[in-house]
Amino acid sequence: MSLTRPRYALIERRVSHILDMARVTRPPVPVEAIVRAHSEITVRYSDLQEVSGLVIRKGTSVVIGVNKAHPVARKRFTLAHEFGHAVLHVGQELRFDPMRRRKALM
Protein backbone atom coordinates (compact mmCIF):
# COMPACT_ATOMS: atom_id res chain seq x y z
CA MET A 1 0.00 0.00 0.00
CA SER A 2 1.34 3.42 -0.97
CA LEU A 3 1.46 6.13 1.70
CA THR A 4 1.36 8.94 -0.88
CA ARG A 5 -1.50 9.91 -3.09
CA PRO A 6 -0.85 9.71 -6.85
CA ARG A 7 -1.55 13.44 -7.21
CA TYR A 8 1.46 14.25 -5.00
CA ALA A 9 3.84 13.28 -7.82
CA LEU A 10 2.11 15.78 -10.13
CA ILE A 11 2.32 18.48 -7.47
CA GLU A 12 6.02 17.79 -6.88
CA ARG A 13 6.73 18.05 -10.63
CA ARG A 14 4.84 21.34 -10.91
CA VAL A 15 6.60 22.81 -7.87
CA SER A 16 10.00 21.72 -9.21
CA HIS A 17 9.22 23.32 -12.57
CA ILE A 18 8.08 26.60 -10.98
CA LEU A 19 11.19 26.75 -8.77
CA ASP A 20 13.45 25.91 -11.74
CA MET A 21 11.86 28.64 -13.86
CA ALA A 22 12.40 31.14 -11.01
CA ARG A 23 15.98 29.84 -10.56
CA VAL A 24 15.34 29.09 -6.90
CA THR A 25 17.88 26.60 -5.56
CA ARG A 26 17.54 27.16 -1.82
CA PRO A 27 15.36 28.93 0.76
CA PRO A 28 13.98 31.44 1.22
CA VAL A 29 11.59 31.11 -1.72
CA PRO A 30 10.55 34.52 -3.13
CA VAL A 31 6.85 33.62 -3.11
CA GLU A 32 5.45 37.01 -4.08
CA ALA A 33 7.96 37.46 -6.93
CA ILE A 34 7.13 34.01 -8.31
CA VAL A 35 3.38 34.68 -8.19
CA ARG A 36 3.71 38.16 -9.73
CA ALA A 37 5.85 36.72 -12.56
CA HIS A 38 2.67 35.01 -13.80
CA SER A 39 1.11 37.83 -15.84
CA GLU A 40 -2.36 36.31 -15.69
CA ILE A 41 -2.38 36.50 -11.87
CA THR A 42 -3.17 39.64 -9.87
CA VAL A 43 -2.56 39.71 -6.11
CA ARG A 44 -4.86 41.80 -3.89
CA TYR A 45 -4.48 42.36 -0.16
CA SER A 46 -7.88 43.15 1.34
CA ASP A 47 -9.97 42.87 4.49
CA LEU A 48 -11.37 39.38 4.02
CA GLN A 49 -12.69 39.06 7.58
CA GLU A 50 -12.91 35.31 8.32
CA VAL A 51 -11.20 34.22 5.09
CA SER A 52 -7.43 33.80 4.91
CA GLY A 53 -7.28 33.80 1.12
CA LEU A 54 -9.15 33.04 -2.06
CA VAL A 55 -8.75 32.52 -5.78
CA ILE A 56 -11.16 34.02 -8.30
CA ARG A 57 -10.79 33.05 -11.95
CA LYS A 58 -12.50 34.76 -14.88
CA GLY A 59 -11.47 33.23 -18.18
CA THR A 60 -7.68 33.28 -18.22
CA SER A 61 -7.38 35.97 -15.52
CA VAL A 62 -6.82 35.02 -11.89
CA VAL A 63 -7.07 37.16 -8.77
CA ILE A 64 -5.54 35.88 -5.55
CA GLY A 65 -6.94 37.62 -2.49
CA VAL A 66 -4.99 37.62 0.77
CA ASN A 67 -6.28 38.87 4.12
CA LYS A 68 -4.28 42.06 4.80
CA ALA A 69 -5.02 41.89 8.54
CA HIS A 70 -2.91 38.75 9.02
CA PRO A 71 0.72 38.68 10.17
CA VAL A 72 3.42 38.75 7.46
CA ALA A 73 4.28 35.05 7.77
CA ARG A 74 0.62 34.07 7.50
CA LYS A 75 0.11 36.28 4.42
CA ARG A 76 3.17 34.68 2.79
CA PHE A 77 1.83 31.18 3.51
CA THR A 78 -1.64 32.12 2.24
CA LEU A 79 -0.25 33.58 -0.98
CA ALA A 80 1.76 30.40 -1.65
CA HIS A 81 -1.23 28.22 -0.76
CA GLU A 82 -3.64 30.11 -3.02
CA PHE A 83 -1.07 30.15 -5.84
CA GLY A 84 -1.05 26.37 -5.54
CA HIS A 85 -4.82 26.32 -5.98
CA ALA A 86 -4.52 28.68 -8.96
CA VAL A 87 -2.12 26.41 -10.82
CA LEU A 88 -3.61 23.08 -9.73
CA HIS A 89 -7.35 23.78 -10.02
CA VAL A 90 -7.58 25.32 -13.47
CA GLY A 91 -11.21 25.85 -14.39
CA GLN A 92 -12.53 26.44 -10.86
CA GLU A 93 -13.93 29.97 -10.82
CA LEU A 94 -13.80 30.48 -7.05
CA ARG A 95 -11.74 28.80 -4.36
CA PHE A 96 -11.35 29.92 -0.74
CA ASP A 97 -10.16 28.47 2.53
CA PRO A 98 -11.80 29.80 5.70
CA MET A 99 -9.42 30.99 8.40
CA ARG A 100 -8.77 28.34 11.03
CA ARG A 101 -9.13 29.23 14.69
CA ARG A 102 -5.95 30.94 15.89
CA LYS A 103 -5.51 28.32 18.63
CA ALA A 104 -5.21 25.62 15.98
CA LEU A 105 -2.38 27.57 14.32
CA MET A 106 -0.34 27.98 17.49
Backbone as XML, in Angstrom:
<?xml version="1.0"?>
<chain id="A" units="angstrom">
  <residue number="1" name="MET">
    <atom name="N" x="0.844" y="-1.181" z="0.000"/>
    <atom name="CA" x="0.000" y="0.000" z="0.000"/>
    <atom name="C" x="0.890" y="1.244" z="0.000"/>
  </residue>
  <residue number="2" name="SER">
    <atom name="N" x="0.572" y="2.189" z="-0.860"/>
    <atom name="CA" x="1.340" y="3.422" z="-0.966"/>
    <atom name="C" x="0.863" y="4.425" z="0.082"/>
  </residue>
  <residue number="3" name="LEU">
    <atom name="N" x="1.811" y="5.119" z="0.699"/>
    <atom name="CA" x="1.456" y="6.126" z="1.696"/>
    <atom name="C" x="1.257" y="7.501" z="1.076"/>
  </residue>
  <residue number="4" name="THR">
    <atom name="N" x="1.561" y="7.656" z="-0.215"/>
    <atom name="CA" x="1.364" y="8.936" z="-0.881"/>
    <atom name="C" x="0.252" y="8.808" z="-1.900"/>
  </residue>
  <residue number="5" name="ARG">
    <atom name="N" x="-0.444" y="9.902" z="-2.093"/>
    <atom name="CA" x="-1.497" y="9.912" z="-3.091"/>
    <atom name="C" x="-0.869" y="10.139" z="-4.462"/>
  </residue>
  <residue number="6" name="PRO">
    <atom name="N" x="-1.422" y="9.554" z="-5.510"/>
    <atom name="CA" x="-0.846" y="9.712" z="-6.849"/>
    <atom name="C" x="-0.704" y="11.174" z="-7.281"/>
  </residue>
  <residue number="7" name="ARG">
    <atom name="N" x="-1.588" y="12.026" z="-6.830"/>
    <atom name="CA" x="-1.555" y="13.441" z="-7.208"/>
    <atom name="C" x="-0.311" y="14.143" z="-6.658"/>
  </residue>
  <residue number="8" name="TYR">
    <atom name="N" x="0.269" y="13.627" z="-5.580"/>
    <atom name="CA" x="1.461" y="14.252" z="-4.996"/>
    <atom name="C" x="2.613" y="14.306" z="-5.990"/>
  </residue>
  <residue number="9" name="ALA">
    <atom name="N" x="2.764" y="13.295" z="-6.820"/>
    <atom name="CA" x="3.838" y="13.281" z="-7.821"/>
    <atom name="C" x="3.648" y="14.428" z="-8.811"/>
  </residue>
  <residue number="10" name="LEU">
    <atom name="N" x="2.411" y="14.671" z="-9.233"/>
    <atom name="CA" x="2.110" y="15.783" z="-10.128"/>
    <atom name="C" x="2.452" y="17.108" z="-9.455"/>
  </residue>
  <residue number="11" name="ILE">
    <atom name="N" x="2.051" y="17.252" z="-8.208"/>
    <atom name="CA" x="2.320" y="18.484" z="-7.467"/>
    <atom name="C" x="3.824" y="18.703" z="-7.342"/>
  </residue>
  <residue number="12" name="GLU">
    <atom name="N" x="4.563" y="17.664" z="-7.006"/>
    <atom name="CA" x="6.017" y="17.785" z="-6.883"/>
    <atom name="C" x="6.650" y="18.213" z="-8.199"/>
  </residue>
  <residue number="13" name="ARG">
    <atom name="N" x="6.192" y="17.654" z="-9.316"/>
    <atom name="CA" x="6.729" y="18.046" z="-10.626"/>
    <atom name="C" x="6.430" y="19.504" z="-10.934"/>
  </residue>
  <residue number="14" name="ARG">
    <atom name="N" x="5.207" y="19.942" z="-10.643"/>
    <atom name="CA" x="4.840" y="21.340" z="-10.910"/>
    <atom name="C" x="5.659" y="22.291" z="-10.045"/>
  </residue>
  <residue number="15" name="VAL">
    <atom name="N" x="5.806" y="21.965" z="-8.770"/>
    <atom name="CA" x="6.600" y="22.806" z="-7.867"/>
    <atom name="C" x="8.045" y="22.869" z="-8.345"/>
  </residue>
  <residue number="16" name="SER">
    <atom name="N" x="8.620" y="21.747" z="-8.710"/>
    <atom name="CA" x="9.999" y="21.720" z="-9.208"/>
    <atom name="C" x="10.145" y="22.586" z="-10.449"/>
  </residue>
  <residue number="17" name="HIS">
    <atom name="N" x="9.180" y="22.512" z="-11.346"/>
    <atom name="CA" x="9.224" y="23.316" z="-12.565"/>
    <atom name="C" x="9.151" y="24.814" z="-12.233"/>
  </residue>
  <residue number="18" name="ILE">
    <atom name="N" x="8.233" y="25.185" z="-11.356"/>
    <atom name="CA" x="8.079" y="26.599" z="-10.976"/>
    <atom name="C" x="9.364" y="27.114" z="-10.330"/>
  </residue>
  <residue number="19" name="LEU">
    <atom name="N" x="9.944" y="26.332" z="-9.426"/>
    <atom name="CA" x="11.185" y="26.748" z="-8.771"/>
    <atom name="C" x="12.344" y="26.824" z="-9.767"/>
  </residue>
  <residue number="20" name="ASP">
    <atom name="N" x="12.415" y="25.876" z="-10.700"/>
    <atom name="CA" x="13.451" y="25.905" z="-11.736"/>
    <atom name="C" x="13.316" y="27.156" z="-12.602"/>
  </residue>
  <residue number="21" name="MET">
    <atom name="N" x="12.084" y="27.466" z="-13.013"/>
    <atom name="CA" x="11.857" y="28.643" z="-13.856"/>
    <atom name="C" x="12.242" y="29.930" z="-13.130"/>
  </residue>
  <residue number="22" name="ALA">
    <atom name="N" x="12.052" y="29.962" z="-11.816"/>
    <atom name="CA" x="12.405" y="31.138" z="-11.007"/>
    <atom name="C" x="13.864" y="31.100" z="-10.554"/>
  </residue>
  <residue number="23" name="ARG">
    <atom name="N" x="14.565" y="30.032" z="-10.927"/>
    <atom name="CA" x="15.975" y="29.839" z="-10.558"/>
    <atom name="C" x="16.181" y="29.840" z="-9.044"/>
  </residue>
  <residue number="24" name="VAL">
    <atom name="N" x="15.244" y="29.222" z="-8.353"/>
    <atom name="CA" x="15.335" y="29.089" z="-6.902"/>
    <atom name="C" x="16.018" y="27.759" z="-6.600"/>
  </residue>
  <residue number="25" name="THR">
    <atom name="N" x="17.137" y="27.822" z="-5.895"/>
    <atom name="CA" x="17.877" y="26.602" z="-5.561"/>
    <atom name="C" x="17.928" y="26.343" z="-4.068"/>
  </residue>
  <residue number="26" name="ARG">
    <atom name="N" x="17.543" y="27.335" z="-3.274"/>
    <atom name="CA" x="17.545" y="27.157" z="-1.823"/>
    <atom name="C" x="16.610" y="28.193" z="-1.194"/>
  </residue>
  <residue number="27" name="PRO">
    <atom name="N" x="16.225" y="27.963" z="0.058"/>
    <atom name="CA" x="15.364" y="28.926" z="0.755"/>
    <atom name="C" x="16.129" y="30.223" z="1.013"/>
  </residue>
  <residue number="28" name="PRO">
    <atom name="N" x="15.437" y="31.292" z="1.230"/>
    <atom name="CA" x="13.976" y="31.437" z="1.216"/>
    <atom name="C" x="13.445" y="31.546" z="-0.217"/>
  </residue>
  <residue number="29" name="VAL">
    <atom name="N" x="12.248" y="31.052" z="-0.414"/>
    <atom name="CA" x="11.591" y="31.111" z="-1.722"/>
    <atom name="C" x="10.908" y="32.477" z="-1.845"/>
  </residue>
  <residue number="30" name="PRO">
    <atom name="N" x="11.190" y="33.207" z="-2.934"/>
    <atom name="CA" x="10.550" y="34.517" z="-3.125"/>
    <atom name="C" x="9.115" y="34.352" z="-3.642"/>
  </residue>
  <residue number="31" name="VAL">
    <atom name="N" x="8.227" y="33.991" z="-2.747"/>
    <atom name="CA" x="6.849" y="33.618" z="-3.106"/>
    <atom name="C" x="6.167" y="34.717" z="-3.910"/>
  </residue>
  <residue number="32" name="GLU">
    <atom name="N" x="6.177" y="35.933" z="-3.400"/>
    <atom name="CA" x="5.449" y="37.013" z="-4.084"/>
    <atom name="C" x="6.028" y="37.258" z="-5.478"/>
  </residue>
  <residue number="33" name="ALA">
    <atom name="N" x="7.343" y="37.252" z="-5.624"/>
    <atom name="CA" x="7.961" y="37.463" z="-6.934"/>
    <atom name="C" x="7.567" y="36.361" z="-7.909"/>
  </residue>
  <residue number="34" name="ILE">
    <atom name="N" x="7.523" y="35.130" z="-7.446"/>
    <atom name="CA" x="7.131" y="34.008" z="-8.311"/>
    <atom name="C" x="5.686" y="34.175" z="-8.762"/>
  </residue>
  <residue number="35" name="VAL">
    <atom name="N" x="4.798" y="34.510" z="-7.840"/>
    <atom name="CA" x="3.382" y="34.675" z="-8.191"/>
    <atom name="C" x="3.219" y="35.838" z="-9.164"/>
  </residue>
  <residue number="36" name="ARG">
    <atom name="N" x="3.859" y="36.970" z="-8.876"/>
    <atom name="CA" x="3.712" y="38.157" z="-9.729"/>
    <atom name="C" x="4.354" y="37.972" z="-11.108"/>
  </residue>
  <residue number="37" name="ALA">
    <atom name="N" x="5.250" y="37.000" z="-11.256"/>
    <atom name="CA" x="5.852" y="36.716" z="-12.562"/>
    <atom name="C" x="4.841" y="36.072" z="-13.515"/>
  </residue>
  <residue number="38" name="HIS">
    <atom name="N" x="3.742" y="35.590" z="-12.982"/>
    <atom name="CA" x="2.670" y="35.013" z="-13.802"/>
    <atom name="C" x="1.719" y="36.151" z="-14.178"/>
  </residue>
  <residue number="39" name="SER">
    <atom name="N" x="1.834" y="36.626" z="-15.400"/>
    <atom name="CA" x="1.108" y="37.825" z="-15.835"/>
    <atom name="C" x="-0.413" y="37.695" z="-15.753"/>
  </residue>
  <residue number="40" name="GLU">
    <atom name="N" x="-0.917" y="36.490" z="-15.762"/>
    <atom name="CA" x="-2.365" y="36.305" z="-15.688"/>
    <atom name="C" x="-2.897" y="36.390" z="-14.254"/>
  </residue>
  <residue number="41" name="ILE">
    <atom name="N" x="-1.987" y="36.483" z="-13.281"/>
    <atom name="CA" x="-2.383" y="36.503" z="-11.872"/>
    <atom name="C" x="-2.181" y="37.898" z="-11.283"/>
  </residue>
  <residue number="42" name="THR">
    <atom name="N" x="-3.225" y="38.388" z="-10.612"/>
    <atom name="CA" x="-3.168" y="39.641" z="-9.866"/>
    <atom name="C" x="-3.301" y="39.305" z="-8.392"/>
  </residue>
  <residue number="43" name="VAL">
    <atom name="N" x="-2.496" y="39.934" z="-7.552"/>
    <atom name="CA" x="-2.564" y="39.708" z="-6.106"/>
    <atom name="C" x="-3.195" y="40.939" z="-5.471"/>
  </residue>
  <residue number="44" name="ARG">
    <atom name="N" x="-4.185" y="40.707" z="-4.608"/>
    <atom name="CA" x="-4.857" y="41.800" z="-3.894"/>
    <atom name="C" x="-4.849" y="41.492" z="-2.408"/>
  </residue>
  <residue number="45" name="TYR">
    <atom name="N" x="-4.429" y="42.469" z="-1.610"/>
    <atom name="CA" x="-4.477" y="42.363" z="-0.158"/>
    <atom name="C" x="-5.673" y="43.177" z="0.301"/>
  </residue>
  <residue number="46" name="SER">
    <atom name="N" x="-6.634" y="42.516" z="0.947"/>
    <atom name="CA" x="-7.884" y="43.147" z="1.338"/>
    <atom name="C" x="-8.341" y="42.635" z="2.693"/>
  </residue>
  <residue number="47" name="ASP">
    <atom name="N" x="-9.336" y="43.322" z="3.254"/>
    <atom name="CA" x="-9.967" y="42.868" z="4.486"/>
    <atom name="C" x="-10.938" y="41.753" z="4.114"/>
  </residue>
  <residue number="48" name="LEU">
    <atom name="N" x="-10.538" y="40.531" z="4.370"/>
    <atom name="CA" x="-11.367" y="39.381" z="4.015"/>
    <atom name="C" x="-12.086" y="38.787" z="5.222"/>
  </residue>
  <residue number="49" name="GLN">
    <atom name="N" x="-12.042" y="39.467" z="6.343"/>
    <atom name="CA" x="-12.689" y="39.062" z="7.580"/>
    <atom name="C" x="-12.303" y="37.654" z="7.993"/>
  </residue>
  <residue number="50" name="GLU">
    <atom name="N" x="-13.170" y="36.674" z="7.861"/>
    <atom name="CA" x="-12.908" y="35.311" z="8.318"/>
    <atom name="C" x="-12.204" y="34.431" z="7.287"/>
  </residue>
  <residue number="51" name="VAL">
    <atom name="N" x="-11.839" y="34.993" z="6.156"/>
    <atom name="CA" x="-11.205" y="34.222" z="5.091"/>
    <atom name="C" x="-9.722" y="34.579" z="5.035"/>
  </residue>
  <residue number="52" name="SER">
    <atom name="N" x="-8.874" y="33.573" z="5.003"/>
    <atom name="CA" x="-7.429" y="33.801" z="4.906"/>
    <atom name="C" x="-7.030" y="34.198" z="3.496"/>
  </residue>
  <residue number="53" name="GLY">
    <atom name="N" x="-7.608" y="33.514" z="2.511"/>
    <atom name="CA" x="-7.277" y="33.795" z="1.124"/>
    <atom name="C" x="-8.285" y="33.165" z="0.193"/>
  </residue>
  <residue number="54" name="LEU">
    <atom name="N" x="-8.233" y="33.582" z="-1.068"/>
    <atom name="CA" x="-9.150" y="33.044" z="-2.060"/>
    <atom name="C" x="-8.563" y="33.201" z="-3.451"/>
  </residue>
  <residue number="55" name="VAL">
    <atom name="N" x="-9.115" y="32.438" z="-4.370"/>
    <atom name="CA" x="-8.750" y="32.524" z="-5.780"/>
    <atom name="C" x="-10.038" y="32.741" z="-6.562"/>
  </residue>
  <residue number="56" name="ILE">
    <atom name="N" x="-10.028" y="33.772" z="-7.401"/>
    <atom name="CA" x="-11.158" y="34.024" z="-8.301"/>
    <atom name="C" x="-10.610" y="33.988" z="-9.722"/>
  </residue>
  <residue number="57" name="ARG">
    <atom name="N" x="-11.240" y="33.202" z="-10.563"/>
    <atom name="CA" x="-10.787" y="33.045" z="-11.945"/>
    <atom name="C" x="-11.903" y="33.496" z="-12.874"/>
  </residue>
  <residue number="58" name="LYS">
    <atom name="N" x="-11.548" y="34.328" z="-13.842"/>
    <atom name="CA" x="-12.495" y="34.764" z="-14.880"/>
    <atom name="C" x="-11.788" y="34.587" z="-16.211"/>
  </residue>
  <residue number="59" name="GLY">
    <atom name="N" x="-12.161" y="33.546" z="-16.931"/>
    <atom name="CA" x="-11.469" y="33.230" z="-18.177"/>
    <atom name="C" x="-10.032" y="32.845" z="-17.871"/>
  </residue>
  <residue number="60" name="THR">
    <atom name="N" x="-9.090" y="33.568" z="-18.457"/>
    <atom name="CA" x="-7.677" y="33.283" z="-18.216"/>
    <atom name="C" x="-7.078" y="34.164" z="-17.129"/>
  </residue>
  <residue number="61" name="SER">
    <atom name="N" x="-7.862" y="35.089" z="-16.585"/>
    <atom name="CA" x="-7.375" y="35.972" z="-15.520"/>
    <atom name="C" x="-7.657" y="35.367" z="-14.152"/>
  </residue>
  <residue number="62" name="VAL">
    <atom name="N" x="-6.702" y="35.556" z="-13.247"/>
    <atom name="CA" x="-6.825" y="35.022" z="-11.892"/>
    <atom name="C" x="-6.513" y="36.137" z="-10.901"/>
  </residue>
  <residue number="63" name="VAL">
    <atom name="N" x="-7.347" y="36.255" z="-9.875"/>
    <atom name="CA" x="-7.075" y="37.165" z="-8.768"/>
    <atom name="C" x="-6.893" y="36.318" z="-7.524"/>
  </residue>
  <residue number="64" name="ILE">
    <atom name="N" x="-5.764" y="36.527" z="-6.838"/>
    <atom name="CA" x="-5.539" y="35.885" z="-5.547"/>
    <atom name="C" x="-5.742" y="36.959" z="-4.493"/>
  </residue>
  <residue number="65" name="GLY">
    <atom name="N" x="-6.686" y="36.710" z="-3.595"/>
    <atom name="CA" x="-6.944" y="37.620" z="-2.495"/>
    <atom name="C" x="-6.309" y="37.090" z="-1.226"/>
  </residue>
  <residue number="66" name="VAL">
    <atom name="N" x="-5.649" y="37.980" z="-0.483"/>
    <atom name="CA" x="-4.988" y="37.623" z="0.766"/>
    <atom name="C" x="-5.484" y="38.583" z="1.836"/>
  </residue>
  <residue number="67" name="ASN">
    <atom name="N" x="-5.777" y="38.054" z="3.018"/>
    <atom name="CA" x="-6.278" y="38.870" z="4.119"/>
    <atom name="C" x="-5.157" y="39.780" z="4.633"/>
  </residue>
  <residue number="68" name="LYS">
    <atom name="N" x="-5.322" y="41.098" z="4.427"/>
    <atom name="CA" x="-4.282" y="42.064" z="4.800"/>
    <atom name="C" x="-4.117" y="42.214" z="6.306"/>
  </residue>
  <residue number="69" name="ALA">
    <atom name="N" x="-5.081" y="41.747" z="7.090"/>
    <atom name="CA" x="-5.016" y="41.886" z="8.543"/>
    <atom name="C" x="-4.128" y="40.827" z="9.203"/>
  </residue>
  <residue number="70" name="HIS">
    <atom name="N" x="-3.705" y="39.837" z="8.450"/>
    <atom name="CA" x="-2.909" y="38.752" z="9.020"/>
    <atom name="C" x="-1.436" y="39.132" z="9.154"/>
  </residue>
  <residue number="71" name="PRO">
    <atom name="N" x="-0.723" y="38.440" z="10.035"/>
    <atom name="CA" x="0.722" y="38.677" z="10.167"/>
    <atom name="C" x="1.457" y="38.348" z="8.861"/>
  </residue>
  <residue number="72" name="VAL">
    <atom name="N" x="2.638" y="38.917" z="8.684"/>
    <atom name="CA" x="3.416" y="38.753" z="7.459"/>
    <atom name="C" x="3.633" y="37.286" z="7.095"/>
  </residue>
  <residue number="73" name="ALA">
    <atom name="N" x="4.022" y="36.470" z="8.056"/>
    <atom name="CA" x="4.278" y="35.051" z="7.769"/>
    <atom name="C" x="3.007" y="34.350" z="7.296"/>
  </residue>
  <residue number="74" name="ARG">
    <atom name="N" x="1.883" y="34.681" z="7.904"/>
    <atom name="CA" x="0.615" y="34.068" z="7.504"/>
    <atom name="C" x="0.228" y="34.506" z="6.098"/>
  </residue>
  <residue number="75" name="LYS">
    <atom name="N" x="0.429" y="35.791" z="5.770"/>
    <atom name="CA" x="0.112" y="36.276" z="4.424"/>
    <atom name="C" x="0.981" y="35.569" z="3.388"/>
  </residue>
  <residue number="76" name="ARG">
    <atom name="N" x="2.251" y="35.364" z="3.705"/>
    <atom name="CA" x="3.167" y="34.679" z="2.789"/>
    <atom name="C" x="2.704" y="33.240" z="2.548"/>
  </residue>
  <residue number="77" name="PHE">
    <atom name="N" x="2.339" y="32.546" z="3.637"/>
    <atom name="CA" x="1.827" y="31.185" z="3.510"/>
    <atom name="C" x="0.552" y="31.165" z="2.666"/>
  </residue>
  <residue number="78" name="THR">
    <atom name="N" x="-0.368" y="32.074" z="2.959"/>
    <atom name="CA" x="-1.644" y="32.120" z="2.243"/>
    <atom name="C" x="-1.424" y="32.370" z="0.758"/>
  </residue>
  <residue number="79" name="LEU">
    <atom name="N" x="-0.528" y="33.297" z="0.425"/>
    <atom name="CA" x="-0.250" y="33.575" z="-0.983"/>
    <atom name="C" x="0.277" y="32.322" z="-1.686"/>
  </residue>
  <residue number="80" name="ALA">
    <atom name="N" x="1.218" y="31.630" z="-1.061"/>
    <atom name="CA" x="1.761" y="30.404" z="-1.648"/>
    <atom name="C" x="0.669" y="29.340" z="-1.787"/>
  </residue>
  <residue number="81" name="HIS">
    <atom name="N" x="-0.142" y="29.207" z="-0.767"/>
    <atom name="CA" x="-1.225" y="28.221" z="-0.758"/>
    <atom name="C" x="-2.231" y="28.497" z="-1.881"/>
  </residue>
  <residue number="82" name="GLU">
    <atom name="N" x="-2.663" y="29.749" z="-1.994"/>
    <atom name="CA" x="-3.642" y="30.111" z="-3.019"/>
    <atom name="C" x="-3.037" y="30.018" z="-4.417"/>
  </residue>
  <residue number="83" name="PHE">
    <atom name="N" x="-1.753" y="30.326" z="-4.552"/>
    <atom name="CA" x="-1.071" y="30.145" z="-5.836"/>
    <atom name="C" x="-1.119" y="28.674" z="-6.236"/>
  </residue>
  <residue number="84" name="GLY">
    <atom name="N" x="-0.933" y="27.800" z="-5.275"/>
    <atom name="CA" x="-1.051" y="26.365" z="-5.543"/>
    <atom name="C" x="-2.423" y="26.014" z="-6.087"/>
  </residue>
  <residue number="85" name="HIS">
    <atom name="N" x="-3.465" y="26.558" z="-5.467"/>
    <atom name="CA" x="-4.817" y="26.319" z="-5.978"/>
    <atom name="C" x="-4.964" y="26.877" z="-7.397"/>
  </residue>
  <residue number="86" name="ALA">
    <atom name="N" x="-4.398" y="28.055" z="-7.642"/>
    <atom name="CA" x="-4.525" y="28.683" z="-8.960"/>
    <atom name="C" x="-3.907" y="27.822" z="-10.057"/>
  </residue>
  <residue number="87" name="VAL">
    <atom name="N" x="-2.774" y="27.205" z="-9.774"/>
    <atom name="CA" x="-2.117" y="26.407" z="-10.817"/>
    <atom name="C" x="-2.605" y="24.957" z="-10.849"/>
  </residue>
  <residue number="88" name="LEU">
    <atom name="N" x="-3.168" y="24.471" z="-9.765"/>
    <atom name="CA" x="-3.613" y="23.078" z="-9.730"/>
    <atom name="C" x="-5.094" y="22.882" z="-10.040"/>
  </residue>
  <residue number="89" name="HIS">
    <atom name="N" x="-5.903" y="23.911" z="-9.841"/>
    <atom name="CA" x="-7.353" y="23.776" z="-10.024"/>
    <atom name="C" x="-7.848" y="24.658" z="-11.169"/>
  </residue>
  <residue number="90" name="VAL">
    <atom name="N" x="-7.191" y="24.543" z="-12.299"/>
    <atom name="CA" x="-7.580" y="25.324" z="-13.474"/>
    <atom name="C" x="-9.029" y="24.998" z="-13.817"/>
  </residue>
  <residue number="91" name="GLY">
    <atom name="N" x="-9.805" y="26.047" z="-14.047"/>
    <atom name="CA" x="-11.210" y="25.852" z="-14.391"/>
    <atom name="C" x="-12.161" y="26.136" z="-13.241"/>
  </residue>
  <residue number="92" name="GLN">
    <atom name="N" x="-11.669" y="26.098" z="-12.003"/>
    <atom name="CA" x="-12.532" y="26.442" z="-10.863"/>
    <atom name="C" x="-12.591" y="27.958" z="-10.758"/>
  </residue>
  <residue number="93" name="GLU">
    <atom name="N" x="-13.790" y="28.520" z="-10.838"/>
    <atom name="CA" x="-13.926" y="29.970" z="-10.815"/>
    <atom name="C" x="-13.631" y="30.590" z="-9.462"/>
  </residue>
  <residue number="94" name="LEU">
    <atom name="N" x="-13.998" y="29.916" z="-8.383"/>
    <atom name="CA" x="-13.800" y="30.477" z="-7.045"/>
    <atom name="C" x="-13.297" y="29.394" z="-6.123"/>
  </residue>
  <residue number="95" name="ARG">
    <atom name="N" x="-12.286" y="29.748" z="-5.333"/>
    <atom name="CA" x="-11.740" y="28.803" z="-4.356"/>
    <atom name="C" x="-11.321" y="29.610" z="-3.139"/>
  </residue>
  <residue number="96" name="PHE">
    <atom name="N" x="-11.804" y="29.234" z="-1.953"/>
    <atom name="CA" x="-11.350" y="29.917" z="-0.744"/>
    <atom name="C" x="-11.250" y="28.940" z="0.403"/>
  </residue>
  <residue number="97" name="ASP">
    <atom name="N" x="-10.361" y="29.274" z="1.334"/>
    <atom name="CA" x="-10.161" y="28.466" z="2.529"/>
    <atom name="C" x="-10.474" y="29.330" z="3.736"/>
  </residue>
  <residue number="98" name="PRO">
    <atom name="N" x="-11.499" y="29.003" z="4.512"/>
    <atom name="CA" x="-11.802" y="29.800" z="5.699"/>
    <atom name="C" x="-10.638" y="29.791" z="6.685"/>
  </residue>
  <residue number="99" name="MET">
    <atom name="N" x="-10.484" y="30.885" z="7.404"/>
    <atom name="CA" x="-9.418" y="30.987" z="8.404"/>
    <atom name="C" x="-9.685" y="29.995" z="9.521"/>
  </residue>
  <residue number="100" name="ARG">
    <atom name="N" x="-8.661" y="29.272" z="9.907"/>
    <atom name="CA" x="-8.768" y="28.342" z="11.030"/>
    <atom name="C" x="-8.717" y="29.153" z="12.332"/>
  </residue>
  <residue number="101" name="ARG">
    <atom name="N" x="-9.219" y="28.560" z="13.389"/>
    <atom name="CA" x="-9.129" y="29.226" z="14.692"/>
    <atom name="C" x="-7.665" y="29.448" z="15.032"/>
  </residue>
  <residue number="102" name="ARG">
    <atom name="N" x="-7.345" y="30.599" z="15.571"/>
    <atom name="CA" x="-5.955" y="30.940" z="15.885"/>
    <atom name="C" x="-5.320" y="29.908" z="16.809"/>
  </residue>
  <residue number="103" name="LYS">
    <atom name="N" x="-6.066" y="29.323" z="17.727"/>
    <atom name="CA" x="-5.509" y="28.317" z="18.632"/>
    <atom name="C" x="-4.967" y="27.114" z="17.857"/>
  </residue>
  <residue number="104" name="ALA">
    <atom name="N" x="-5.661" y="26.761" z="16.771"/>
    <atom name="CA" x="-5.215" y="25.617" z="15.976"/>
    <atom name="C" x="-3.910" y="25.919" z="15.261"/>
  </residue>
  <residue number="105" name="LEU">
    <atom name="N" x="-3.606" y="27.194" z="15.007"/>
    <atom name="CA" x="-2.381" y="27.574" z="14.321"/>
    <atom name="C" x="-1.187" y="27.703" z="15.254"/>
  </residue>
  <residue number="106" name="MET">
    <atom name="N" x="-1.433" y="27.759" z="16.543"/>
    <atom name="CA" x="-0.336" y="27.977" z="17.492"/>
    <atom name="C" x="0.281" y="26.688" z="17.965"/>
  </residue>
</chain>
